[in-house]
Amino acid sequence: MKEVKICVGSSCHLKGSYRIIELAKDYIANNNIGDKVNLGAAFCLGHCTDGVTIKIDDEVICGVSPENFKEIFDEKLLKDLD
Ligand code: FES
């Protein structure tokens, strides 16, 4: 089981973390990995200036945007589930 947390602290919220949550939900559904991934929200992960910040298991990843989201999830999530 992979834990994916998306920061919804105020700074990341302003940078569009809710959009990332939507994308993550779609991504999980489209790849059929709903039973292997636990998606949730997190409060400030301490990298506000580099948001949107997410955490996949113990790894904190900053600067997540709709543009680079897929690349990050392919690399950090999907690859490890194969
Ligand atoms: S608000 Fe997201 S890291 Fe601080």
Boltz pocket constraint, residues with backbone or C-beta under 6 A from the ligand:
constraints:
  - pocket:
      binder: B
      contacts: [[A, 7], [A, 8], [A, 9], [A, 10], [A, 11], [A, 12], [A, 13], [A, 43], [A, 44], [A, 45], [A, 46], [A, 47], [A, 48], [A, 49], [A, 51], [A, 52], [A, 53]]
      max_distance: 6.0
